C-alpha cells in the first residue's frame, strides 16, 4: 500500500510548480497579442510612438518569458521523478505532444524571439513584425500541445493497453490531438491569457495615469489592451460553456463537486452560493436542455439509470470490475509462457473490464469524491472575478473613448488593484480542473496512488520546500526587474 503522505507531498510539489508556472504563462500569451497589435499599427501608420510602445511591452514580455521557461522545464521533469509509474504506464501517449511542443513550438519561439528583441535595426519592418507575431503564435502552439497532454488526462482517447509491455500505446494520434476536451481547454486557457495580459497592461497604464506621466502611452495601451481583453474574456465565457458540457459528459463527479450537488435529477439547479440557487440552470449549462439530467455525487456512487435508459454502474460495481481486470492481468502475465490458452482467457477478461482498470486500485468508494469545498468555491471565484474583470474592462474602454478616464482616480485605482485578481481567477480555474479530477491522475484509468514514484516521503518533502524557496526567489527577482522597468517607463511621450 502506498504511503498517503508520499502521495500528498508529491501532489503538493507538482501543484506548487504548476501554480508558479501559470503565473508567467498567461501574461506571456496576453502580452504577445498586445505588443504584436501595437507593432502592426506602427508598420501601418509609420508612427514611432507605436514602435516605442510595442518595445516597452516587449521588455515586460521578455522578463516574464525567461522565468516561465525555467518553471516549465522543472514541471516536465517532475513527471519522471515523482510520477514514474504514470510516465511508464502512458508515456507513449503523454510524451508525444510534449515532444512535439519541445521540438517544434519551443524552437519556433526561440528562433523568432531573438529576431524580435535584437532585429529592430537589422531586418526590415515587415519581417520584424512577422517575427513578433510568430513569437506569439509559437507560444500559443506550445500551449496547445501541453494542453493536448493535459486534456488527454481528463479524457483519455486514442490508445490501447498492451499487457505484454504494461503500457498504454497510442493507436490514433489524430484522436489525441483533436480530443474535444483538449481543444476546448486550449482555447479557454489561451484566451484567459489574453484577459490576464490585458488586465496587467490596463493596471500598469493606470499607474502611469495616477503618476501623471506617460499619458499618451497609457491611454493608447488601455485602448488596445481593453479591446484584446474584452474579446478574450467573452471567448473565455463561450469556451467555458463548452467545457461545462464536456465535464458533464466525461467527468460527472467533477461537475457534481463543483456544484456541491449531492442528489441530481432533471432541471438541476445552479448554486450561486449555498442557499441561493437558480432552478434548472445547471441542466441548461451541462446539457443545454432545461430538462437535462445531471447526476449528483450520491447518484454516481450508488449507480443510476438516466432518462434515456442508460445504466451507470455503482462505485462498488466499477471497483469489482477493476479488481477483475487487475486479477486477469496478473494471471495473463504469469500464464503466457506456460499455458497459452489460459493466458488468452485471462486476457479476454482483462479486455472486457479494461474500462474500469483504474478502479481496481480504489479501496474506498468515498475516495472517488474530490474535496467538494476545494472545487465548489474556486469555481465561484473564477466565474465571479471573470465577470467583474469583464465589466471593468468595458468601463475602462468606455471612459477612455469618452476622454474621461485620465481624471477618474477611483477607476484607475480599481484597475491597478485588479491585477492580482486576474491571477487569482486563473489559479482558481486550474484548481477546479485538477482537484475536481481527483483521485485520478488519468480519468478512470490510473489513480494517483498507482501513478506515484516509489520515493521516500522525506525526500519529496525536502524538495518541496527547496522549490518553495527557489520559485519564490524567481518570482521576487522577476517582479523586481519588472517594477524597475515599469518605473523607468517607455518615455515615449517625451521622445515624441
N, C-alpha and C positions, 0 to 999 in steps of 0.2 A: 504494500500500500504506500502510495507516495505521500510524503510529509506535506500536510496542508500549509505549513509555514513556508516551505520551499515554493509551493505554487503561488502563494500570496506575495512573497517578495519578488519572485520572477515577474509576476504580473505588474507589480508596483514599479519595478525597474523599467519595464517596457513602456508602461503608461507615462512614466516620468520623461523618458526620451521622446516619446511621440508628442506629448504636450509641449515640450520645449521646441521640438522641430516645427510644430504647427504655429508657433509664434512667428516664425520667419517666413514660412511658405506663402501664406495668404497675402502678406504685404508685397512679396515679390511678384505674385501674379497680378495684383491690382496696380502696382506702380508700373509694371511693364506696359499695360494698356495706356495709362495716363501719359507717360512720357513719350510713347510712340505717337499718340494723337497730337501732342504738342509739337513734336518734330515734324509731323506731317503738315501741320499748319505753317511751320517755319519754311518748309520746302515750297509750299504752295504760295505763301504770301511774301516770302523772302524778307521777313521781318526779323532782325537779330534778337529782338525781345524774346520771341518764342524759342529761339535756339538756346539762349541763356536759361530760360525757364525749364526746358527739357533737360539741359545739362545738370541743373540743380537736383531735379528729382532722380536723374540717373545716379548721382552721387549717393543719395539716400538708398536707392535700389542696390547699388554695389556693396555698400556696407552690410546691408541685410542679407544679400545673396551669398556672401562669403561665409557667414556664420551658419546659414541654413544648410549649406553643403556639408559642413562638419557634423552637425547633428544627424543629418540624413544618413551619412555613411555609418555612423555608430548604430543607428536603428537597424540597418540591414544586417550588420554583423551579429546583432543580438539573436537573430533567428537561428544562427548556428551555435551560439554559445549557450543561450538559455532555453532554446526550444528545439533541441537537436532531434527529438523524436518526431516533431512536427515536420522539420526540414527533410528528414529521411522519408516520411510517410507520403508527403505531397510535393517534394522538392522538384520532381519532373514537371509539375504543372505550375506551381507557385514561382519557381525560379525563372521560367521563360519570360514573363512580362518584365520582371526585374532586370533580366539580362538585356532585353531589348531597350529598356529605359537607359541602362548604363552605356550600352554600345552606341545607340543611335541618338536618343534625345539629349543625353548629357554632353556628348561630344558636339552636338549641334549648338547647344547653349555655349559651351566653352569656346568654340570657334568664333561665333558671331559676337559674343560679349566682349572679346578682345578688340574686334573691329569697332564696336560701338563706343568703347571707352577711349581707345587710342587712335582711332582712324579719322577724327574730325578734319584734320588738315592733310590727310594722306590719301583719302579716297573721295570720289565725287559725292555730292549731296544725296543723290538718289540711291547710290549704293549704300551709303551710310544709313539712310532711312530704312532700306531693306534689311540691313543688319540689325537695326533696333527692333523692327517688327519680328524678325526671325529669332532674336533672343527671347522675346516674349512667347512666340509660338513654340520654341524649343522647351521653355519652362512648362508650357501648357501640355505639350506632348509627354514630357516627363511625368507630369501629374497624372496623365491618362493611364500610362502603363502601371504606375504604382496603384492607382485606384482600380484598375482591372484586377490586380492581385488581391486587393482588399475586398472588392466586390465578389470575387470568387470564394473568399472565406465566408461571406454572408450567404451565398447561393452557389454551391459547388456544381459545376456542369462540365461536360466535355471530357470525362475521364472514366477509366475502368480500373478496378482493383486487380492487381496481379499477385496472387497468393505465393507465387514462387519467389518473387523479389521483395514481397511485403511492401509494395509501393503502389500508389495510385499513379497511373500513367495517362498522359494526355492522348485522347483519340480524336479530338475535334478542336483544333486551335481557334477556328472561327467562332465556335460556340463560347469559348472562354473570352475571346476579345470582344464579342458583341453581347455578352451577358447583360440582360436588361438592368439588373441591379447595379452592375459596374458602370454602364453608360449613364444611368440617372445619377449615380453617386459622383461621377466625373463632372457633369455639368453643375450639379448642386455645389460641389466643393470649389470648383474653379470660379464660378460666379460669386460665391461667397467671398472669394479672394478679391474680386472687383469691389465688393462692398467694403472690405477691410481697407484696401488701398485708398478708396475714395474718402472714407471717414477719417483716415490718418492725414491725408492731404488737406482736407477741409479744416480739420482741427489745427494743424500746423499753420495753415494760412490765416486762420482766425487769430492765432497767437501774434502774427505779424500785424494784423489789424489792431489788436489790443495795444501793441507797442507803437502803433502809428508809424510803421515803416514798411517798405516794400509793398505799398498799397496796390499798385497796378498788378504786380506779380501775384499777390494774394487773391485779388478779385478774379484774375484770369484763371488761376489754379482752382479756385472754388467753382467757377463756371464749368470747367472741363471735368473735374472730379465728381461734381454733383450729377452731371449727365451720365457719366460712367457708372456711378454708384446706384442711381435710381434704376437704370437699365438692368444692372446686375442683380439688384435686390428683387425687382419684380420677377426676373427669371428664376431666382432662387425660390421664390414662392411657388412658381409653376412646377419646378422640378421637385420641390418638397411635397407637393400634392402627388406627383407621380411616384415618389419614393414611398409615400404612405400606402399606396395601393400595392406596391411590391412587398413591403413589410407585412401587410395583411395577408398576402398570399404565401410568402415563403418563410416568414418569421412571426407567426401569430402571437407567440409568447412575448416577443419584444413589444408588439403593439399593445397587448393587454397590460403589460407592466407600465408602459408609457402613459397609459390612461388610468392605471390603478383599477382596472376592470376585473373584478373577481368572477362575476357571472354575466355572461354575454347574452346575445339574442339578436333579434331583428330590431330595427330602429334603436340601435345602441346610442346612448347619449355621449356627448363630448364633455369632459370635465375641464372647466376653465381653472378652477381651484376646488379643493374639497368642499362639497356642499353646494356648488354652483355649476349647473350643467345645462347644456343645450340639447334638448331631446332630438334624437335621430341624427345629429350632426356627425357622430363617429362613423355611423353606417355610410353616410354620404362620402366622407373623407376616405374611408377604407375600401368601399366598393362602388362609389359613385351612384349609389342607389339607396334611398332612404329606408327601403325595406330590406337592405342587405344584411346578412347575418355576420356578426362579429363575435367569435368565441372569447370568453373570459379565461382567467387563469384556472379556475376550477374546472371549466369545460375541457380545457386542453389536458389537464392532469387526469380527469376522470374518463375522458373519451366522450365523443358526441357524434350525432348524425346531423348534417347540415340540411337545409330545406330542399336541396337537390337530391337528397337521399344518399349522399356520400358518407361513409362511415370513417371516423377518425379514431384511431386506437388510443387507449388509455396509456398513461405513463408505464404502468406495470406490464401491459402487453408489449410495448416497444422494448422495454428492458428485457423481457423474456425472449423476444426475437433477437435482440442484440447479444444476449448470452448464448443463444443457439448459434449465431454467426461466429462468435469467438471460439466456441467449442468445436464447431465444424472446421474452422481454420486451423486449430491446433491438431486436430485429427488428420487433416489433409497433409500437413507438414510432416507428421510422424509416419504416415502410411504410404506416401507417394513413392518411396524407394522399395517397399516390401510388398504392398498389396494395392496394385493399381486400381482394381475395381472398387475396393472400399474407399480408396482415396477420391475417386471420381464421385462417389455417392456423397462423401463429405463436402466435396467442392460444390456439388449441386445445392446442398443445404446452405452453404455459405452464400452462394449467388442469390438464392431465394430470399435470404434475410439480410443481404448486404446493405439495404436501405437503412437498416436500424443498427448497423455495426457499432456505431459510437455509443449507443445506449447500453451496450454490454459493459461499459466502464462506469456507468452510473449506479450508485449504491442506494440512493435515497431519492424518491420522486421529488422531494422538495428542493433537491439540488438543481432541478430543471427550471426553477423560478429565479430570475435575476433579482438583484436588490431593487425592489419596486421604488423605494424612496429616491434611489440614486438614478433612476430613469425618469420617473414622473416629474420631478422638479426641474432637472436640467432641460427637459423638453419645453417646459413653460418659460424658462429663462431664455432659451434660444428663440422661441416664437415671439415672446414679449419684447425682447430687446431688438430683434429684427424689425418688428413693426414700428417700434419707436424710432429706430435709426432711419427707416424709410421716410417717416413723417419729417424727421429732422432735415434730411437731405432735400426733400421737396420744399420745406420752408426756407432753407438756406438759398436754394436756387431761385425761388420766387423773389425773395428780398434782394438778392444780388442783381437780378434782372430789373428790379424796380429802382435800383441805385440807393437802397436804404441800409444795406447790411453793414456798411462801414460805421454807422452810428448806433448800431444795436449791440451794445456790450453784453446784454444778457444772452443773446443768441450766440455771440462769439464765445462766451464762456461755456455755454452748453455744448457747443461743437467741440471745443478743446477738451472738456472733461469727458466727452463721449468716446474718446479714443480707446480707453481701457474696456469700455462696454462692448465694442465690436469684437475684441479678442475674447471676452467672456462668452459672447454668443457663439463664436466659432468653437471654443473648447467645449461648451455645453453640448453642441451638436455631436461632437465626437464621443462624448461620454454616453449619450443616448445610443449611438450606433454600436459602440464596443461593449459597454456594460450590459446593454439590452440583449446582446447575443449570448451572454454567459448562460451556462457553463461551457459553451462551445468555443474552441479555437477555430474549428470549421463547422459551420452549422450542421447539426445532426450526424456528423461524420467522425469528428475527433474532439473530445472534451479536453480542457486544459490539463486535467490530471494525467492524461495519457500523452500529452504533447510536450511536457516539460522535460528538460535535461536532468540527468542524474548528477546533480551537483550538491555540494554542501550548502546548507541554508546560510551558514555564516559567511561563505564567500560571496553569495548573491547580496546579502545584507550589506557587506562591506563595500562592494562595488556600487551599490545603490547610493550610499552616502558620498562616495567619491564622485559619482556622476552629479549628485545634487550640487556639490561644491564646484565642479568643473563647468557645468552648464550655467550655473548662476554667475560664475566669473565671465563666461562667454557673453551672457546677456548684459551684465554690467558694463563690460568693455564696449559692446556694440552700442548700448544706449549712450555711453559717454561720448563715443566718437560721433554718433548721430546728433546728439544735443549740441556738440561743438559746431558741427556743420550747419545745423539749423540756426544757431545763434549768430554764426558768421553771415549766413544768408546768401542769397544768389547775387545781391547787389545789382540786379538788372535795371531797377528804376534809375539809379544814379548814372549807370553807364548809358542808358537810353537818353 
